[in-house]
């Protein structure tokens, strides 16, 4: 053991006293308590220092967590938004299908009503093709000779006359619409048998317009009157609705009226039609003889 001199001991004495006082102060501070809460003062100071350090760290950690959480929520929202859009599209398709089905049921119901009220046998048919050319107003239906369809049979809807059959195969048939420029049918303004305004209705190659010719300019006709078939053309039976007069270029006693008619049938949007299994009565055959002919 190293022995220290008296002088060295006196030099260390103040430092030992300070160390003892500091240790005593620390012990007293550690054991000191608050009057109200009874908590140790050292613990309170420690918590305060810890809060001073922990608060910024917690703020930064919370910000980082919120950032990544917002990214995750954004992805979830995008996925959910995509699913909702797809569901909306599915519902729109479903709604459109129901609307189309409802419209088809209404058309078929109207065609059935035509079949029940018509004096002639009606064969329901569906439009399966259209001629896109503006020069030929024709359509293809899913009925043919196997169903009893023949050339020149009338085609109608619940609204009125559509056209006539111009070509037939075993399963399909072609119909020329009344709007075709080379089409023609006998027409009368007003009811058949009660009007003298007889003429010929022809197409104008416009889906929404027909022209009626050869109506005497001395006969009074008005816009809004209805034109019906006369049956004199040998194709259409009498009494079928052709359309309503929309314009008149008045004639005179020597010049015929020029009458324009809007077709009663919705030719632009029709999807189902009815073929009238109608054959006009046979015209009587007259024996042709020349006057004073000598029989052999």
Helices and strands as residue ranges (DSSP letters): H 6-31, H 41-117, E 122-130, E 138-141, G 145-147, E 154-156, E 161-168, E 173-177, E 184-189, E 198-206, E 209-215, E 226-229, E 241-249, E 257-263, E 272-276
